[in-house]
């Protein structure tokens, strides 16, 4: 195991959209790592054992009071 060699380069694409449904209520939807790229972060000490997270879908409901 060579700890000085950095992993290969990569590009990550994220999408995010949101809408306010009323004065106090809104919804956001985001997709992280849209193309499900396999990558390893150079600063992560566990990079020798597994890849970083794949594609994630996140739905956020916001209510301001």
C-alpha positions as CSV (number, residue, x, y, z in Angstrom):
1,X,0.0,0.0,0.0
2,X,1.5,3.3,-1.1
3,X,0.3,6.1,1.1
4,X,2.0,8.9,-0.9
5,X,0.4,8.4,-4.2
6,X,-2.8,10.5,-4.7
7,X,-5.9,8.9,-6.2
8,X,-7.1,9.7,-9.7
9,X,-8.8,13.0,-10.5
10,X,-12.6,13.2,-10.6
11,X,-15.4,15.6,-11.3
12,X,-18.6,15.7,-9.2
13,X,-21.9,17.2,-10.5
14,X,-24.7,18.3,-8.1
15,X,-28.2,19.6,-8.8
16,X,-30.4,21.6,-6.5
17,X,-33.9,23.1,-7.0
18,X,-36.3,24.7,-4.5
19,X,-39.6,26.4,-4.4
20,X,-41.4,28.5,-1.8
21,X,-45.0,27.2,-1.6
22,X,-46.2,29.9,0.8
23,X,-44.8,32.7,3.0
24,X,-43.5,30.2,5.6
25,X,-43.2,26.9,3.7
26,X,-40.7,25.7,1.1
27,X,-39.3,22.6,-0.5
28,X,-35.8,21.9,-1.7
29,X,-34.7,18.8,-3.7
30,X,-31.0,18.1,-4.5
31,X,-29.0,15.3,-6.1
32,X,-25.4,14.9,-5.0
33,X,-23.0,13.1,-7.4
34,X,-25.5,13.0,-10.2
35,X,-23.4,10.6,-12.4
36,X,-22.6,8.2,-9.5
37,X,-18.9,8.7,-9.9
38,X,-16.6,6.4,-8.0
39,X,-14.0,8.5,-6.3
40,X,-11.6,8.6,-3.3
41,X,-10.9,11.8,-1.4
42,X,-7.1,12.3,-0.9
43,X,-7.7,13.7,2.6
44,X,-9.8,10.8,3.8
45,X,-7.7,8.3,5.7
46,X,-10.1,5.5,4.8
47,X,-9.6,6.0,1.1
48,X,-7.5,2.8,0.9
49,X,-10.5,0.7,2.0
50,X,-13.6,2.1,0.2
51,X,-14.9,4.7,-2.2
52,X,-16.7,7.9,-1.1
53,X,-20.5,7.9,-1.1
54,X,-22.3,7.5,-4.4
55,X,-25.4,9.3,-5.6
56,X,-27.6,10.8,-2.9
57,X,-31.1,12.2,-3.2
58,X,-32.1,14.8,-0.5
59,X,-35.5,16.3,0.1
60,X,-35.7,19.2,2.5
61,X,-39.0,20.7,3.9
62,X,-38.6,24.1,5.4
63,X,-41.0,25.9,7.7
64,X,-40.2,29.3,9.1
65,X,-42.1,30.5,12.2
